[in-house]
Amino acid sequence: MALAGLFLITFLFVHLGINLLLLVDDGGELFNRAAHFMASNPLIQLFQWVLFAGFIIHMIYGIILQVQNWLARPSRYKVEGYSHLSPFSKFMIHTAAIILLFLVIHLVNFFFKAKFGHIGEVNYEGMVLEDMGGLVRAQFQETGLVVFYIFALIILAFHLHHGFQSAFQSMGWNHSRYTPFVKILSTLIAILVPLGFIAIPICIYFNLA
């Protein structure tokens, strides 16, 4: 589960980098070209199934470990340590459920519409591409969807904060020298990655980009 989690965090950086192209003031051309490359490259299309497998493995192992923890400790500790009191660790299964709901909605709104639906097209110097940028901008004009995205990304921040550093601990990569750095890096990732994603719907909704 730890390895799958770190793999998914790596994907988040790639996904964020591409999505931030939406904020470039070029009418969505750069983003649409990047989206077309991602959708037409055979290697990337193959990799997307590896990505889906990573999600499934991470979720299955997360559920198994949570059930094992419940069975091993059916009653609460009389005095709980920090790891049990910390919301970052205590509610991991709950934040995971919200993130799963967010992922399903995200796939329905974008992935499945791009794969199986009909979206508009744009022409760049004779090259006709699907207007993925237009699709994203249309979706992020809906107040309810924007609010839900921001909420879900805040939940993702909680999940990342504990998940990143605990992945190293789960694999036994603990050391007095670099564990403090891992905790700092975990905090930075938990703040910067969700903020980057949040900036996109906010900028689009308020016509800032």
C-alpha positions, 0 to 999 in steps of 0.5 A, spaced: 500 500 500 505 504 501 509 503 494 502 504 491 501 510 495 508 513 493 506 512 486 500 515 486 503 521 489 508 521 483 502 521 478 499 527 482 505 532 480 504 530 473 497 531 473 498 538 476 503 540 472 499 538 466 492 542 469 496 548 470 497 549 463 489 551 463 492 558 467 496 559 461 493 565 457 493 562 450 486 560 449 487 553 452 491 551 446 497 549 450 493 544 455 489 542 449 495 540 445 498 536 452 491 533 453 491 530 445 499 528 446 496 524 453 490 521 449 494 519 443 501 516 445 500 509 446 505 508 452 501 513 456 495 510 454 498 503 456 500 507 463 493 509 465 491 502 466 498 501 470 495 507 474 488 504 475 491 498 478 495 503 482 489 506 485 485 499 486 491 496 489 492 502 494 484 501 496 484 494 497 490 494 501 487 500 505 481 496 506 484 490 508 489 494 513 483 498 516 479 491 518 485 488 521 486 494 525 479 494 527 479 486 529 486 487 532 483 492 537 476 492 538 476 496 544 479 503 544 485 504 548 484 508 555 490 513 554 491 514 546 498 516 543 499 522 539 498 517 532 491 515 535 489 522 537 492 526 530 486 527 525 491 525 520 492 518 522 485 517 525 481 519 519 485 516 514 479 511 512 474 516 512 478 521 508 480 515 503 472 514 502 471 522 500 477 522 495 474 515 492 467 519 491 471 525 488 475 520 484 469 517 481 465 524 480 472 527 476 472 521 472 465 521 470 466 529 468 472 528 464 475 522 463 469 518 461 466 524 457 473 525 453 473 517 452 466 516 450 462 522 450 462 528 445 466 534 446 467 540 442 473 541 437 478 546 436 483 548 430 490 550 431 493 551 424 490 546 421 490 541 427 483 539 429 483 537 437 478 536 442 477 542 446 478 539 453 480 546 456 473 548 454 470 542 457 474 543 464 472 551 463 465 549 462 465 544 468 468 549 473 463 555 472 458 550 476 458 553 483 456 546 486 462 543 483 467 548 484 465 548 492 465 540 492 472 540 488 475 545 493 472 541 499 475 534 496 482 537 495 482 539 502 481 532 504 486 530 500 491 535 503 489 531 510 490 524 506 497 526 503 500 529 510 499 522 513 500 518 507 506 520 505 510 520 511 507 513 514 509 510 507 516 511 509 515 508 516 511 502 513 517 500 509 522 501 515 525 507 512 526 510 518 532 514 521 534 520 525 537 523 520 532 524 514 525 522 518 525 530 520 526 531 513 521 527 510 516 530 515 517 537 512 517 534 505 510 531 507 507 537 510 510 541 503 506 536 499 500 536 503 500 544 502 502 545 495 499 540 491 492 541 493 493 548 493 495 548 486 489 544 484 485 548 488 487 554 484 485 552 477 477 551 479 478 558 483 481 562 477 476 559 472 470 560 476 472 568 477 475 569 470 482 570 473 485 565 467 
